[in-house]
């Protein structure tokens, strides 16, 4: 059977989708390979959040085809959804599959291979493009390919987004919100726990609005909180994370959940996007900076010591120097544990991309604001790491460090990376304490503290 390589760009949702497709290839008898150099089928799972991600995907496919032309090449994911058949001509690929069709990828590859083998003509062009919507597609991302001693896994609980933020392409590439049944999700988590997984991250475009259109509230609790409670009861699961939430999804019931569900990790990633009310309104973000600040205060009160991280965009159309300084002031006041700072990038098909040229911020100004805000984030967050030196933290060991395979790495409940010397066979997949001896740039270093 042919060998398959899938290159993934973008978010955790894309990683999870790739895992599902890979598992389906394996079940069909294909062999997955770590590189494209020896693959017969090369697929790229794409992202459209920023133009750079699309250019990386196109550049990667071009490099693959210049080196040699595999039997089948194709794009999956958000860029495939938004560009469709345009990619067949632009990149000379055989397959373009949208975000609601991952479960059909293997069938399509089979079909393309049969067609090519039947014609035996190198110049015979046959391509498949499927970017149509499909009902219940959210229920097809449910299988896992786990590595040995893997202790953490992503669980997709929904697809789509209804928020229509003016800078975001996701509602147009992922479709409307569609949630999976709680029972199905819990059963998937149970299977993971039976295979040794100790931590699950629940995934959704706006994860804390899960099920609001499909499932009823019960006893004052939203479907998402009901799901958290159900997953919390699964034996073997010791940590629960979720990403990415929206501020408007943090109702009273979800904040209270942090007070009585100890398995909820002490970390929330909550995108603010801007610290200016005028820019938030232009972004179509339905909250004010005052409401956001109050929300963070309530979350921190519910779980003292919780880490709060965020996303922010600088240089959004119409952002004045005064607007930017408002964002800077918000960061000084809230003091995030970390932040992902992005320069605004036009996304074709979004309302912000159509805003008049007079509102567009020069690239030089975007870069200056980006660097300034990053420096502020570092000045606030890095001392938090320094303060942990000499203390013990609990980590889940994930295995060898990506930057030094001779050492191991793990994450604290607050999502801080810890690197240490250890025994892979003994430590990988386990939860234990590490005494911190050194703090680097958003990385901690230490020694395991193990009981006999």
One Martini backbone bead per residue (centre of mass of N, CA, C, O) as a GRO file, in nm:
protein
  452
    1UNK     BB    1   0.100   0.034   0.015
    2UNK     BB    2   0.093   0.347   0.038
    3UNK     BB    3   0.256   0.639   0.131
    4UNK     BB    4   0.200   0.887   0.398
    5UNK     BB    5   0.196   1.253   0.414
    6UNK     BB    6   0.125   1.503   0.676
    7UNK     BB    7   0.103   1.849   0.676
    8UNK     BB    8   0.079   2.089   0.950
    9UNK     BB    9  -0.115   2.382   0.993
   10UNK     BB   10  -0.180   2.554   1.288
   11UNK     BB   11  -0.404   2.443   1.492
   12UNK     BB   12  -0.534   2.204   1.701
   13UNK     BB   13  -0.757   2.126   1.507
   14UNK     BB   14  -0.567   2.037   1.280
   15UNK     BB   15  -0.419   1.822   1.439
   16UNK     BB   16  -0.670   1.652   1.495
   17UNK     BB   17  -0.754   1.605   1.199
   18UNK     BB   18  -0.495   1.461   1.115
   19UNK     BB   19  -0.519   1.224   1.307
   20UNK     BB   20  -0.778   1.112   1.185
   21UNK     BB   21  -0.676   1.065   0.897
   22UNK     BB   22  -0.440   0.882   0.970
   23UNK     BB   23  -0.611   0.656   1.096
   24UNK     BB   24  -0.766   0.591   0.832
   25UNK     BB   25  -0.523   0.504   0.670
   26UNK     BB   26  -0.432   0.273   0.852
   27UNK     BB   27  -0.701   0.109   0.835
   28UNK     BB   28  -0.654   0.081   0.508
   29UNK     BB   29  -0.312   0.017   0.494
   30UNK     BB   30  -0.147   0.246   0.525
   31UNK     BB   31   0.158   0.444   0.546
   32UNK     BB   32   0.312   0.645   0.770
   33UNK     BB   33   0.519   0.937   0.733
   34UNK     BB   34   0.752   1.185   0.845
   35UNK     BB   35   0.808   1.234   0.537
   36UNK     BB   36   0.798   1.334   0.187
   37UNK     BB   37   1.036   1.181   0.034
   38UNK     BB   38   0.873   0.873   0.067
   39UNK     BB   39   0.600   0.964  -0.053
   40UNK     BB   40   0.300   0.904  -0.240
   41UNK     BB   41   0.136   1.085  -0.029
   42UNK     BB   42   0.071   1.446  -0.022
   43UNK     BB   43  -0.049   1.638   0.252
   44UNK     BB   44  -0.207   1.959   0.339
   45UNK     BB   45  -0.288   2.116   0.636
   46UNK     BB   46  -0.462   2.415   0.653
   47UNK     BB   47  -0.434   2.775   0.695
   48UNK     BB   48  -0.621   3.118   0.722
   49UNK     BB   49  -0.561   3.334   0.939
   50UNK     BB   50  -0.293   3.386   0.773
   51UNK     BB   51  -0.104   3.449   0.501
   52UNK     BB   52   0.152   3.297   0.586
   53UNK     BB   53   0.019   3.015   0.602
   54UNK     BB   54  -0.050   2.994   0.303
   55UNK     BB   55   0.237   3.035   0.188
   56UNK     BB   56   0.360   2.787   0.322
   57UNK     BB   57   0.183   2.576   0.183
   58UNK     BB   58   0.254   2.650  -0.110
   59UNK     BB   59   0.562   2.623  -0.078
   60UNK     BB   60   0.567   2.328   0.008
   61UNK     BB   61   0.434   2.209  -0.245
   62UNK     BB   62   0.640   2.316  -0.444
   63UNK     BB   63   0.883   2.161  -0.325
   64UNK     BB   64   0.774   1.878  -0.362
   65UNK     BB   65   0.734   1.897  -0.681
   66UNK     BB   66   1.032   1.967  -0.749
   67UNK     BB   67   1.160   1.708  -0.644
   68UNK     BB   68   0.881   1.543  -0.676
   69UNK     BB   69   0.602   1.355  -0.801
   70UNK     BB   70   0.360   1.235  -0.654
   71UNK     BB   71   0.085   1.048  -0.687
   72UNK     BB   72  -0.039   1.235  -0.448
   73UNK     BB   73  -0.186   1.562  -0.412
   74UNK     BB   74  -0.290   1.790  -0.131
   75UNK     BB   75  -0.558   1.975   0.025
   76UNK     BB   76  -0.654   2.081   0.347
   77UNK     BB   77  -0.884   2.279   0.498
   78UNK     BB   78  -0.913   2.620   0.508
   79UNK     BB   79  -0.784   2.688   0.234
   80UNK     BB   80  -0.945   2.481   0.077
   81UNK     BB   81  -1.222   2.601   0.143
   82UNK     BB   82  -1.170   2.901   0.026
   83UNK     BB   83  -1.037   2.811  -0.271
   84UNK     BB   84  -1.053   2.539  -0.393
   85UNK     BB   85  -1.013   2.497  -0.734
   86UNK     BB   86  -0.779   2.701  -0.753
   87UNK     BB   87  -0.555   2.492  -0.649
   88UNK     BB   88  -0.529   2.309  -0.892
   89UNK     BB   89  -0.389   2.528  -1.073
   90UNK     BB   90  -0.182   2.668  -0.879
   91UNK     BB   91  -0.057   2.360  -0.759
   92UNK     BB   92  -0.118   2.087  -0.907
   93UNK     BB   93  -0.341   1.919  -0.769
   94UNK     BB   94  -0.567   1.641  -0.687
   95UNK     BB   95  -0.662   1.759  -0.392
   96UNK     BB   96  -0.963   1.915  -0.237
   97UNK     BB   97  -1.042   1.953   0.118
   98UNK     BB   98  -1.258   2.034   0.343
   99UNK     BB   99  -1.371   2.075   0.683
  100UNK     BB  100  -1.628   1.853   0.622
  101UNK     BB  101  -1.422   1.604   0.469
  102UNK     BB  102  -1.212   1.421   0.619
  103UNK     BB  103  -1.367   1.135   0.601
  104UNK     BB  104  -1.304   1.133   0.263
  105UNK     BB  105  -1.001   1.121   0.188
  106UNK     BB  106  -0.938   0.819   0.144
  107UNK     BB  107  -1.139   0.771  -0.082
  108UNK     BB  108  -1.015   0.979  -0.276
  109UNK     BB  109  -0.736   0.856  -0.298
  110UNK     BB  110  -0.825   0.587  -0.407
  111UNK     BB  111  -0.957   0.703  -0.665
  112UNK     BB  112  -0.706   0.838  -0.787
  113UNK     BB  113  -0.529   0.588  -0.805
  114UNK     BB  114  -0.714   0.424  -0.991
  115UNK     BB  115  -0.715   0.624  -1.226
  116UNK     BB  116  -0.410   0.630  -1.277
  117UNK     BB  117  -0.370   0.323  -1.319
  118UNK     BB  118  -0.570   0.302  -1.561
  119UNK     BB  119  -0.422   0.507  -1.760
  120UNK     BB  120  -0.102   0.534  -1.759
  121UNK     BB  121  -0.089   0.865  -1.759
  122UNK     BB  122   0.088   1.143  -1.678
  123UNK     BB  123  -0.115   1.362  -1.837
  124UNK     BB  124  -0.351   1.276  -1.668
  125UNK     BB  125  -0.619   1.465  -1.543
  126UNK     BB  126  -0.722   1.419  -1.195
  127UNK     BB  127  -0.970   1.569  -0.982
  128UNK     BB  128  -1.065   1.663  -0.638
  129UNK     BB  129  -1.345   1.867  -0.515
  130UNK     BB  130  -1.443   1.921  -0.156
  131UNK     BB  131  -1.650   2.201  -0.002
  132UNK     BB  132  -1.892   2.095   0.122
  133UNK     BB  133  -2.142   2.053   0.315
  134UNK     BB  134  -2.193   1.839   0.623
  135UNK     BB  135  -2.381   1.661   0.805
  136UNK     BB  136  -2.223   1.560   1.101
  137UNK     BB  137  -1.908   1.613   1.080
  138UNK     BB  138  -1.835   1.648   1.389
  139UNK     BB  139  -1.857   1.316   1.437
  140UNK     BB  140  -1.570   1.224   1.279
  141UNK     BB  141  -1.387   1.332   1.526
  142UNK     BB  142  -1.280   1.029   1.727
  143UNK     BB  143  -0.992   0.929   1.661
  144UNK     BB  144  -0.677   0.764   1.772
  145UNK     BB  145  -0.315   0.820   1.765
  146UNK     BB  146  -0.097   0.675   1.985
  147UNK     BB  147   0.166   0.698   2.170
  148UNK     BB  148   0.388   0.593   2.371
  149UNK     BB  149   0.285   0.715   2.674
  150UNK     BB  150   0.054   0.892   2.615
  151UNK     BB  151  -0.108   1.164   2.826
  152UNK     BB  152  -0.212   1.356   2.585
  153UNK     BB  153  -0.527   1.495   2.443
  154UNK     BB  154  -0.737   1.568   2.185
  155UNK     BB  155  -1.089   1.696   2.183
  156UNK     BB  156  -1.347   1.716   1.970
  157UNK     BB  157  -1.670   1.903   2.024
  158UNK     BB  158  -1.658   2.099   1.766
  159UNK     BB  159  -1.784   2.312   1.502
  160UNK     BB  160  -1.743   2.624   1.439
  161UNK     BB  161  -1.881   2.973   1.387
  162UNK     BB  162  -2.097   3.274   1.478
  163UNK     BB  163  -1.945   3.561   1.535
  164UNK     BB  164  -1.804   3.741   1.309
  165UNK     BB  165  -1.535   3.851   1.308
  166UNK     BB  166  -1.380   4.082   1.097
  167UNK     BB  167  -1.082   3.919   1.096
  168UNK     BB  168  -1.226   3.633   1.044
  169UNK     BB  169  -1.239   3.314   0.859
  170UNK     BB  170  -1.372   3.072   1.013
  171UNK     BB  171  -1.686   3.092   0.948
  172UNK     BB  172  -1.609   3.032   0.630
  173UNK     BB  173  -1.443   2.745   0.683
  174UNK     BB  174  -1.624   2.597   0.934
  175UNK     BB  175  -1.884   2.723   0.993
  176UNK     BB  176  -2.124   2.645   1.190
  177UNK     BB  177  -2.226   2.556   1.483
  178UNK     BB  178  -2.131   2.214   1.601
  179UNK     BB  179  -2.227   1.964   1.823
  180UNK     BB  180  -2.156   1.710   2.022
  181UNK     BB  181  -2.242   1.469   2.209
  182UNK     BB  182  -2.172   1.406   2.528
  183UNK     BB  183  -2.159   1.095   2.523
  184UNK     BB  184  -1.946   1.075   2.296
  185UNK     BB  185  -1.720   1.229   2.435
  186UNK     BB  186  -1.699   1.057   2.691
  187UNK     BB  187  -1.630   0.794   2.546
  188UNK     BB  188  -1.365   0.895   2.427
  189UNK     BB  189  -1.230   0.958   2.699
  190UNK     BB  190  -1.242   0.670   2.809
  191UNK     BB  191  -1.061   0.544   2.593
  192UNK     BB  192  -0.815   0.714   2.663
  193UNK     BB  193  -0.788   0.629   2.961
  194UNK     BB  194  -0.749   0.322   2.895
  195UNK     BB  195  -0.465   0.420   2.733
  196UNK     BB  196  -0.331   0.650   2.955
  197UNK     BB  197  -0.474   0.907   2.962
  198UNK     BB  198  -0.467   1.221   3.172
  199UNK     BB  199  -0.509   1.445   2.940
  200UNK     BB  200  -0.750   1.687   2.823
  201UNK     BB  201  -0.839   1.877   2.524
  202UNK     BB  202  -1.089   2.086   2.447
  203UNK     BB  203  -1.227   2.152   2.120
  204UNK     BB  204  -1.294   2.487   1.981
  205UNK     BB  205  -1.360   2.781   1.847
  206UNK     BB  206  -1.600   2.813   2.082
  207UNK     BB  207  -1.598   2.617   2.343
  208UNK     BB  208  -1.793   2.774   2.566
  209UNK     BB  209  -2.046   2.742   2.337
  210UNK     BB  210  -2.123   2.469   2.358
  211UNK     BB  211  -2.449   2.359   2.261
  212UNK     BB  212  -2.649   2.616   2.253
  213UNK     BB  213  -2.837   2.495   2.002
  214UNK     BB  214  -2.881   2.174   2.089
  215UNK     BB  215  -2.869   2.210   2.410
  216UNK     BB  216  -2.975   2.217   2.726
  217UNK     BB  217  -3.016   2.349   3.009
  218UNK     BB  218  -2.916   2.251   3.357
  219UNK     BB  219  -2.940   2.372   3.655
  220UNK     BB  220  -2.793   2.640   3.534
  221UNK     BB  221  -2.634   2.473   3.307
  222UNK     BB  222  -2.445   2.447   3.058
  223UNK     BB  223  -2.333   2.230   2.828
  224UNK     BB  224  -2.034   2.273   2.899
  225UNK     BB  225  -2.053   2.216   3.203
  226UNK     BB  226  -2.171   1.938   3.172
  227UNK     BB  227  -1.924   1.826   3.027
  228UNK     BB  228  -1.712   1.878   3.243
  229UNK     BB  229  -1.845   1.699   3.458
  230UNK     BB  230  -1.835   1.434   3.295
  231UNK     BB  231  -1.525   1.426   3.249
  232UNK     BB  232  -1.447   1.442   3.553
  233UNK     BB  233  -1.563   1.133   3.604
  234UNK     BB  234  -1.329   1.008   3.462
  235UNK     BB  235  -1.128   0.765   3.501
  236UNK     BB  236  -0.779   0.889   3.491
  237UNK     BB  237  -0.852   1.174   3.474
  238UNK     BB  238  -0.652   1.475   3.581
  239UNK     BB  239  -0.688   1.671   3.325
  240UNK     BB  240  -0.847   1.984   3.212
  241UNK     BB  241  -0.887   2.139   2.899
  242UNK     BB  242  -0.948   2.450   2.699
  243UNK     BB  243  -0.996   2.542   2.340
  244UNK     BB  244  -1.127   2.842   2.245
  245UNK     BB  245  -1.244   3.101   2.408
  246UNK     BB  246  -1.501   3.335   2.499
  247UNK     BB  247  -1.600   3.586   2.693
  248UNK     BB  248  -1.920   3.532   2.657
  249UNK     BB  249  -1.883   3.222   2.780
  250UNK     BB  250  -1.834   3.351   3.076
  251UNK     BB  251  -2.023   3.242   3.297
  252UNK     BB  252  -2.110   3.168   3.611
  253UNK     BB  253  -2.090   2.853   3.581
  254UNK     BB  254  -1.793   2.843   3.477
  255UNK     BB  255  -1.653   2.986   3.706
  256UNK     BB  256  -1.755   2.791   3.929
  257UNK     BB  257  -1.615   2.531   3.823
  258UNK     BB  258  -1.330   2.616   3.947
  259UNK     BB  259  -1.430   2.545   4.254
  260UNK     BB  260  -1.532   2.208   4.194
  261UNK     BB  261  -1.306   2.134   3.956
  262UNK     BB  262  -0.989   2.017   4.000
  263UNK     BB  263  -0.918   1.917   3.697
  264UNK     BB  264  -0.904   2.194   3.624
  265UNK     BB  265  -0.690   2.380   3.495
  266UNK     BB  266  -0.471   2.659   3.592
  267UNK     BB  267  -0.584   2.765   3.289
  268UNK     BB  268  -0.644   3.048   3.068
  269UNK     BB  269  -0.746   3.122   2.731
  270UNK     BB  270  -0.820   3.479   2.656
  271UNK     BB  271  -0.917   3.663   2.405
  272UNK     BB  272  -0.902   4.018   2.347
  273UNK     BB  273  -0.743   4.174   2.081
  274UNK     BB  274  -0.821   4.447   2.255
  275UNK     BB  275  -0.797   4.771   2.453
  276UNK     BB  276  -1.020   4.897   2.260
  277UNK     BB  277  -1.343   4.980   2.219
  278UNK     BB  278  -1.338   5.078   1.926
  279UNK     BB  279  -1.199   4.822   1.811
  280UNK     BB  280  -1.392   4.608   1.917
  281UNK     BB  281  -1.630   4.711   1.751
  282UNK     BB  282  -1.489   4.672   1.471
  283UNK     BB  283  -1.447   4.355   1.537
  284UNK     BB  284  -1.705   4.234   1.678
  285UNK     BB  285  -1.672   4.260   1.999
  286UNK     BB  286  -1.909   4.187   2.274
  287UNK     BB  287  -1.710   4.391   2.454
  288UNK     BB  288  -1.543   4.540   2.708
  289UNK     BB  289  -1.273   4.620   2.893
  290UNK     BB  290  -1.424   4.620   3.161
  291UNK     BB  291  -1.551   4.338   3.133
  292UNK     BB  292  -1.288   4.184   3.097
  293UNK     BB  293  -1.156   4.263   3.364
  294UNK     BB  294  -1.379   4.147   3.544
  295UNK     BB  295  -1.352   3.857   3.448
  296UNK     BB  296  -1.064   3.807   3.545
  297UNK     BB  297  -1.124   3.860   3.843
  298UNK     BB  298  -1.327   3.623   3.875
  299UNK     BB  299  -1.137   3.395   3.796
  300UNK     BB  300  -0.916   3.451   4.012
  301UNK     BB  301  -1.112   3.414   4.254
  302UNK     BB  302  -1.194   3.115   4.193
  303UNK     BB  303  -0.864   3.065   4.108
  304UNK     BB  304  -0.604   3.088   4.269
  305UNK     BB  305  -0.321   3.120   4.049
  306UNK     BB  306  -0.418   3.153   3.780
  307UNK     BB  307  -0.355   3.138   3.445
  308UNK     BB  308  -0.333   3.413   3.199
  309UNK     BB  309  -0.399   3.418   2.856
  310UNK     BB  310  -0.348   3.569   2.518
  311UNK     BB  311  -0.483   3.757   2.246
  312UNK     BB  312  -0.346   3.998   1.999
  313UNK     BB  313  -0.409   4.287   1.789
  314UNK     BB  314  -0.212   4.482   1.580
  315UNK     BB  315  -0.316   4.713   1.339
  316UNK     BB  316  -0.594   4.761   1.308
  317UNK     BB  317  -0.821   4.908   1.144
  318UNK     BB  318  -0.798   5.237   1.291
  319UNK     BB  319  -0.551   5.227   1.470
  320UNK     BB  320  -0.440   5.428   1.696
  321UNK     BB  321  -0.227   5.538   1.924
  322UNK     BB  322  -0.442   5.553   2.143
  323UNK     BB  323  -0.548   5.267   2.110
  324UNK     BB  324  -0.282   5.126   2.173
  325UNK     BB  325  -0.243   5.246   2.461
  326UNK     BB  326  -0.490   5.099   2.572
  327UNK     BB  327  -0.374   4.820   2.541
  328UNK     BB  328  -0.125   4.861   2.713
  329UNK     BB  329  -0.281   4.930   2.974
  330UNK     BB  330  -0.427   4.660   3.001
  331UNK     BB  331  -0.167   4.492   3.035
  332UNK     BB  332  -0.071   4.634   3.293
  333UNK     BB  333  -0.326   4.561   3.464
  334UNK     BB  334  -0.356   4.243   3.421
  335UNK     BB  335  -0.110   4.062   3.383
  336UNK     BB  336  -0.012   3.846   3.196
  337UNK     BB  337   0.151   3.536   3.154
  338UNK     BB  338   0.075   3.562   2.844
  339UNK     BB  339   0.123   3.643   2.481
  340UNK     BB  340  -0.022   3.669   2.157
  341UNK     BB  341   0.125   3.865   1.905
  342UNK     BB  342  -0.042   4.033   1.631
  343UNK     BB  343  -0.040   4.126   1.315
  344UNK     BB  344  -0.231   4.253   1.098
  345UNK     BB  345  -0.411   4.050   0.848
  346UNK     BB  346  -0.535   4.009   0.558
  347UNK     BB  347  -0.853   3.847   0.478
  348UNK     BB  348  -1.002   3.703   0.246
  349UNK     BB  349  -1.355   3.756   0.312
  350UNK     BB  350  -1.337   3.983   0.515
  351UNK     BB  351  -1.444   4.279   0.640
  352UNK     BB  352  -1.162   4.410   0.703
  353UNK     BB  353  -1.051   4.389   0.404
  354UNK     BB  354  -1.278   4.620   0.311
  355UNK     BB  355  -1.156   4.840   0.437
  356UNK     BB  356  -1.044   5.128   0.400
  357UNK     BB  357  -0.732   5.249   0.332
  358UNK     BB  358  -0.731   5.475   0.556
  359UNK     BB  359  -0.733   5.244   0.794
  360UNK     BB  360  -0.468   5.139   0.727
  361UNK     BB  361  -0.181   5.018   0.872
  362UNK     BB  362   0.132   5.044   0.871
  363UNK     BB  363   0.378   4.812   0.890
  364UNK     BB  364   0.574   4.969   1.070
  365UNK     BB  365   0.368   5.019   1.298
  366UNK     BB  366   0.300   4.730   1.361
  367UNK     BB  367   0.586   4.645   1.443
  368UNK     BB  368   0.628   4.844   1.673
  369UNK     BB  369   0.386   4.744   1.843
  370UNK     BB  370   0.467   4.453   1.863
  371UNK     BB  371   0.741   4.496   2.010
  372UNK     BB  372   0.635   4.659   2.250
  373UNK     BB  373   0.434   4.447   2.361
  374UNK     BB  374   0.633   4.217   2.398
  375UNK     BB  375   0.808   4.362   2.604
  376UNK     BB  376   0.585   4.387   2.814
  377UNK     BB  377   0.518   4.093   2.851
  378UNK     BB  378   0.802   4.009   2.944
  379UNK     BB  379   0.821   4.204   3.195
  380UNK     BB  380   0.584   4.045   3.339
  381UNK     BB  381   0.627   3.725   3.296
  382UNK     BB  382   0.927   3.644   3.366
  383UNK     BB  383   0.915   3.697   3.679
  384UNK     BB  384   0.723   3.455   3.728
  385UNK     BB  385   0.943   3.247   3.672
  386UNK     BB  386   1.156   3.338   3.878
  387UNK     BB  387   0.962   3.283   4.132
  388UNK     BB  388   0.994   2.950   4.097
  389UNK     BB  389   1.256   2.935   4.213
  390UNK     BB  390   1.269   2.666   4.455
  391UNK     BB  391   1.015   2.531   4.362
  392UNK     BB  392   0.730   2.322   4.346
  393UNK     BB  393   0.601   2.140   4.063
  394UNK     BB  394   0.345   2.011   3.868
  395UNK     BB  395   0.381   1.751   3.621
  396UNK     BB  396   0.346   1.646   3.280
  397UNK     BB  397   0.506   1.408   3.107
  398UNK     BB  398   0.587   1.406   2.744
  399UNK     BB  399   0.901   1.380   2.710
  400UNK     BB  400   1.106   1.475   2.496
  401UNK     BB  401   1.265   1.739   2.405
  402UNK     BB  402   1.264   1.943   2.123
  403UNK     BB  403   1.564   2.078   2.188
  404UNK     BB  404   1.643   1.810   2.385
  405UNK     BB  405   1.655   1.465   2.376
  406UNK     BB  406   1.814   1.425   2.662
  407UNK     BB  407   1.556   1.554   2.765
  408UNK     BB  408   1.277   1.644   2.950
  409UNK     BB  409   0.916   1.720   2.934
  410UNK     BB  410   0.670   1.950   3.077
  411UNK     BB  411   0.355   2.043   3.242
  412UNK     BB  412   0.180   2.251   3.400
  413UNK     BB  413  -0.128   2.356   3.493
  414UNK     BB  414  -0.029   2.657   3.382
  415UNK     BB  415   0.145   2.585   3.110
  416UNK     BB  416   0.437   2.531   3.190
  417UNK     BB  417   0.756   2.469   3.094
  418UNK     BB  418   0.954   2.170   3.176
  419UNK     BB  419   1.300   2.093   3.218
  420UNK     BB  420   1.466   1.763   3.249
  421UNK     BB  421   1.624   1.509   3.410
  422UNK     BB  422   1.556   1.165   3.296
  423UNK     BB  423   1.342   0.878   3.266
  424UNK     BB  424   1.153   0.781   3.012
  425UNK     BB  425   1.029   0.511   3.125
  426UNK     BB  426   0.939   0.647   3.405
  427UNK     BB  427   0.818   0.952   3.329
  428UNK     BB  428   0.650   0.909   3.097
  429UNK     BB  429   0.311   0.998   3.163
  430UNK     BB  430   0.366   1.142   3.433
  431UNK     BB  431   0.283   1.265   3.762
  432UNK     BB  432   0.492   1.523   3.910
  433UNK     BB  433   0.751   1.668   4.081
  434UNK     BB  434   0.940   1.980   4.044
  435UNK     BB  435   1.240   2.139   4.106
  436UNK     BB  436   1.329   2.463   4.064
  437UNK     BB  437   1.650   2.604   3.929
  438UNK     BB  438   1.547   2.751   3.654
  439UNK     BB  439   1.500   3.043   3.436
  440UNK     BB  440   1.384   3.117   3.130
  441UNK     BB  441   1.231   3.163   2.822
  442UNK     BB  442   0.947   3.025   2.901
  443UNK     BB  443   1.135   2.832   3.087
  444UNK     BB  444   1.186   2.554   3.291
  445UNK     BB  445   1.414   2.417   3.543
  446UNK     BB  446   1.482   2.077   3.682
  447UNK     BB  447   1.401   1.837   3.946
  448UNK     BB  448   1.292   1.556   4.046
  449UNK     BB  449   1.018   1.461   4.279
  450UNK     BB  450   1.036   1.144   4.426
  451UNK     BB  451   0.885   0.883   4.547
  452UNK     BB  452   0.942   0.557   4.663
   0.00000   0.00000   0.00000
